[in-house]
Amino acid sequence: MCVVARVKAATVLLCLVLGACATSSAPDRELAAARAAVIQAEPVAHRYASKELDLAQRKLARAEQAMGRNDWSEARRLAEQAELDARYAWALAENERARSGE
């Protein structure tokens, strides 16, 4: 293998290793936001949007499990999804509650 090819191969390998070693911070804020959204949604969503609330709760649980494994990218992704699902459940439930006149 010529020197140029070895340098290119070494450079690519170094980039891959450094990319794999690069760590982001733990998604503490994302998990806190997801927990808060689920807590906010629970009082009304359990009655009017139980499926959506359940989905948010399951994603939050999976995010917390990923956090325990230090899989921060998966934890962040699931926490963000859980927050959105919980906010959707809350909005859906509030809309249904208002329509029913309660």
C-alpha beads as a LAMMPS data file, in Angstrom:
LAMMPS data file: protein, C-alpha beads

102 atoms
101 bonds

1 atom types
1 bond types

-500.0 500.0 xlo xhi
-500.0 500.0 ylo yhi
-500.0 500.0 zlo zhi

Masses

1 110.0

Atoms # bond

1 1 1 0.000 0.000 0.000
2 1 1 1.449 3.375 -0.917
3 1 1 2.089 6.068 1.677
4 1 1 -0.754 8.312 0.481
5 1 1 -3.271 5.475 0.748
6 1 1 -2.022 4.652 4.253
7 1 1 -2.349 8.273 5.342
8 1 1 -5.879 8.447 3.942
9 1 1 -6.819 5.182 5.641
10 1 1 -5.320 6.363 8.929
11 1 1 -7.169 9.669 8.659
12 1 1 -10.489 7.954 8.027
13 1 1 -9.880 5.571 10.915
14 1 1 -8.952 8.445 13.231
15 1 1 -12.129 10.337 12.290
16 1 1 -14.243 7.269 12.993
17 1 1 -12.597 6.672 16.350
18 1 1 -12.933 10.298 17.404
19 1 1 -16.549 10.359 16.268
20 1 1 -17.310 7.256 18.275
21 1 1 -15.613 8.694 21.337
22 1 1 -17.374 12.026 21.138
23 1 1 -20.025 12.178 23.805
24 1 1 -22.870 14.557 24.216
25 1 1 -24.219 15.540 27.559
26 1 1 -26.867 13.496 29.307
27 1 1 -30.395 14.491 28.248
28 1 1 -31.453 15.593 31.729
29 1 1 -33.444 18.586 30.472
30 1 1 -35.259 16.498 27.874
31 1 1 -36.216 13.865 30.456
32 1 1 -37.403 16.536 32.893
33 1 1 -39.518 18.165 30.180
34 1 1 -41.027 14.805 29.226
35 1 1 -41.826 13.976 32.853
36 1 1 -43.454 17.381 33.347
37 1 1 -45.550 16.993 30.196
38 1 1 -46.725 13.535 31.246
39 1 1 -47.611 14.788 34.742
40 1 1 -49.513 17.715 33.240
41 1 1 -51.441 15.468 30.859
42 1 1 -52.342 12.705 33.326
43 1 1 -55.327 14.275 35.139
44 1 1 -57.396 14.818 32.022
45 1 1 -55.755 12.516 29.460
46 1 1 -56.358 9.345 31.452
47 1 1 -60.062 9.809 30.696
48 1 1 -60.121 11.382 27.243
49 1 1 -56.842 10.362 25.593
50 1 1 -55.711 7.246 27.409
51 1 1 -54.047 5.631 24.384
52 1 1 -51.991 8.725 23.648
53 1 1 -51.069 9.140 27.307
54 1 1 -50.061 5.475 27.521
55 1 1 -47.805 5.915 24.496
56 1 1 -46.123 8.920 26.116
57 1 1 -45.650 7.034 29.389
58 1 1 -44.131 4.019 27.630
59 1 1 -41.711 6.195 25.664
60 1 1 -40.715 8.007 28.837
61 1 1 -40.042 4.668 30.545
62 1 1 -37.929 3.549 27.588
63 1 1 -36.046 6.873 27.695
64 1 1 -35.272 6.332 31.365
65 1 1 -34.061 2.801 30.612
66 1 1 -31.807 4.140 27.850
67 1 1 -30.493 6.748 30.279
68 1 1 -29.631 3.941 32.685
69 1 1 -27.601 2.281 29.918
70 1 1 -25.874 5.615 29.162
71 1 1 -27.389 5.502 25.679
72 1 1 -27.907 9.231 25.670
73 1 1 -28.859 9.644 22.041
74 1 1 -31.630 7.049 22.388
75 1 1 -32.718 8.557 25.718
76 1 1 -32.859 12.029 24.176
77 1 1 -34.831 10.841 21.150
78 1 1 -37.368 8.941 23.264
79 1 1 -37.705 11.745 25.814
80 1 1 -38.420 14.265 23.071
81 1 1 -41.011 11.933 21.558
82 1 1 -42.572 11.288 24.967
83 1 1 -42.893 15.013 25.596
84 1 1 -44.585 15.582 22.246
85 1 1 -46.895 12.602 22.762
86 1 1 -47.853 13.846 26.233
87 1 1 -48.537 17.359 24.954
88 1 1 -50.670 15.895 22.170
89 1 1 -52.572 13.734 24.675
90 1 1 -53.176 16.781 26.869
91 1 1 -54.393 18.926 23.950
92 1 1 -56.614 16.139 22.647
93 1 1 -58.061 15.515 26.103
94 1 1 -58.647 19.207 26.812
95 1 1 -60.419 19.558 23.483
96 1 1 -62.637 16.556 24.205
97 1 1 -63.327 17.767 27.743
98 1 1 -64.375 21.170 26.427
99 1 1 -66.615 19.568 23.802
100 1 1 -68.321 17.437 26.430
101 1 1 -69.036 20.513 28.567
102 1 1 -67.230 19.425 31.712

Bonds

1 1 1 2
2 1 2 3
3 1 3 4
4 1 4 5
5 1 5 6
6 1 6 7
7 1 7 8
8 1 8 9
9 1 9 10
10 1 10 11
11 1 11 12
12 1 12 13
13 1 13 14
14 1 14 15
15 1 15 16
16 1 16 17
17 1 17 18
18 1 18 19
19 1 19 20
20 1 20 21
21 1 21 22
22 1 22 23
23 1 23 24
24 1 24 25
25 1 25 26
26 1 26 27
27 1 27 28
28 1 28 29
29 1 29 30
30 1 30 31
31 1 31 32
32 1 32 33
33 1 33 34
34 1 34 35
35 1 35 36
36 1 36 37
37 1 37 38
38 1 38 39
39 1 39 40
40 1 40 41
41 1 41 42
42 1 42 43
43 1 43 44
44 1 44 45
45 1 45 46
46 1 46 47
47 1 47 48
48 1 48 49
49 1 49 50
50 1 50 51
51 1 51 52
52 1 52 53
53 1 53 54
54 1 54 55
55 1 55 56
56 1 56 57
57 1 57 58
58 1 58 59
59 1 59 60
60 1 60 61
61 1 61 62
62 1 62 63
63 1 63 64
64 1 64 65
65 1 65 66
66 1 66 67
67 1 67 68
68 1 68 69
69 1 69 70
70 1 70 71
71 1 71 72
72 1 72 73
73 1 73 74
74 1 74 75
75 1 75 76
76 1 76 77
77 1 77 78
78 1 78 79
79 1 79 80
80 1 80 81
81 1 81 82
82 1 82 83
83 1 83 84
84 1 84 85
85 1 85 86
86 1 86 87
87 1 87 88
88 1 88 89
89 1 89 90
90 1 90 91
91 1 91 92
92 1 92 93
93 1 93 94
94 1 94 95
95 1 95 96
96 1 96 97
97 1 97 98
98 1 98 99
99 1 99 100
100 1 100 101
101 1 101 102
